[in-house]
Amino acid sequence: MKALLIGLWSVWVSGVLLIALSLYATQRLPLSTNPIFSHTSFSDLDTPKITIFTAPAPFTGSSGTKQSLAIRSWLALSPQISVILFSQHHSAASFAKSLGSRALVESAIDFTFLGVPFFHSMVAKSRAFKSDIYVFMDTETILLPDFVLALNYAHKLDDDWLLFASPRDVPNFPFYLDEDRKHWLKDGQRIRIQELQDTLGSSWQWSCCDSRMVIAWNNGEMPLHHGVLPPFLYGKGVYNHWLINEALSSGLRFVFDASWTISNIALGDSSYQSNCFVKSSNVSDIEKGSWEYDCNSHLAAVYGLSSLHGFNYSAVMKLVKCDGRYLLINATEDFLHTYAYKRKSLWKRHIPKCRRSKTTLACVVRTIKTQNETSGCSLKDGSVHTKTLKLSYSLESLLAITADENKTVVLTVAGYSYKDMLMSWVCRLRRLRITNFLVSSLDYETYQFSVMQGLPVFNDPSAPSNISFNDCHFGTECFQRVTKVKSRLVLKILKLGYNVLLSDVDIYWFKNPLPLLSTFGPATLAAQSDEYNQTRPINLPRRLNSGFYYAHSDAPTISAMGKVVRHAATSGLTEQPSFYDTLCGEGGSTRKGDNRCVEPGTNLTVHFLDRNLFPNGAYLGLWERKNVKSACKKQGCLVLHNNWISGRVKKLERQVISGLWDYDITTRMCLV
């Protein structure tokens, strides 16, 4: 017995000595080499891999300065942090290059014609990057070390989660990083993080601004929410509130508010606040927001499991830090939870008040009191989504925005039954990096759809009304009326001083044809031939296809197009016969050779395009090939017309089955 006691005593003494030795060795270990992070107890090895996604404005002026400071502050927190910049602007690439390998630019997502990225496309693209935690946030937001500490805590939770942090507006941020991004400076002097936070704490104010929230989630098995993510416009309000609400309603992830543990410092900008799209006493100012905000509001109203309006964060679990410990609290249920979230037990576990320290209780009380400052955050009244969505741009403004350096635009015309084919056509042009296109809508529904898709669209008041687009295909009276809209629009744009490439949405583009078409020069109209017989001339009567042609803005072309429009107005046929009979003479009386004709009154030359480069739907049986794409590429096609087929449904089926389709109608995103 005595020997046993001696043995136990020896084991106990050995254990104490080992613990003491471990503590001594720990104290002797060097702290983190990052001075910004040196006041914390976490090393870089403890930090999960964090990827921050954002969409910067061009890095110019004061905005560029703020963005540069903010992004550098993120990277300074840990080598485990990487940044992905969604941008098409050249300045983003230059800036990312200056930061090294942890900053990348990604442009292969969907953007509006004004360069605004789609939030759902950004989220979808983020899945291509391997990370433990995904973060989406505004580019003019400073982060401090508590950001990494809070995410480190969240990373250890037992289940999949989503957190958010409301922004803290700071009217004046007098600090900046040194060249090595290791120290914060003020007036040239180093300043400690705690001192920086204390200085800001006396001036910052809570903000409800949706677009400046920090949203983060872990790389888990569960999706963020049920259903699909609508095509919200990034940075234009509503989408973060919508995402939080949908995540809460779906119940697939634990959702909590980390506003008290993440210093989400929004650099002051009074003009930004007018676009935050939240409840405000000055509603009239908010309602002056652009069409982009109205689009997001409309989408939030028609998508999702529940209404956003009136939603606030008072009942959402809060992550706070008291007595050096992280606590999850629910103020409405007098509830504390100290460490791990467990789906089955979280909402039942209470910590008795007798076991809570006075300082902890005081900390919680302060949090409860300050939550009233953010619990009023909600979207403005639901009346917005009922408004007609309308771009604040005239046709003249759209032309000035979209035209290329040669003052050339690509014009297409579409009705609602062809909206999906329109988007496939748009996605293909985007992939080819062709941005100088315009869409003319034939009806209200197509206009609204195009606005929500971020397209440069205008509504033609002269378009026919009361037409059935489900039956509006070749050979119908509806088709005859609709086709005459196109020549009138082309003439109008030519008179405004812009060259026009008219392309129907059923034309698939393999390459950009503009470099070739622009070589034809003035007083020449280059058009596709509808002739399918390989041995016959391509300029035979009625073989000019008015669904694809290029016209210069010059006097002969404008005069000749005027004749076409007047002829079509008195014709009971489509505009296509009017093109040929006017420009090439009835029966082809003004044909020149096998591929041209001349309009005698204006001396305009009509050039019928090489069918090997611009094949119609019946030429060489290309659509019947086993691999249409391969056959066309081998032949050198620039475009391929999906015509010579009757009926919209058959046309759609043929194009989708062939693989010449670039749009996902379920997610409303371009296919990668």
Summary of the structure (lengths in Angstrom):
residues: 672
radius of gyration: 31.5
end to end distance: 76.1
largest distance: 125.1
contacts: 2175
relative contact order: 0.07
helix: 38%
strand: 19%
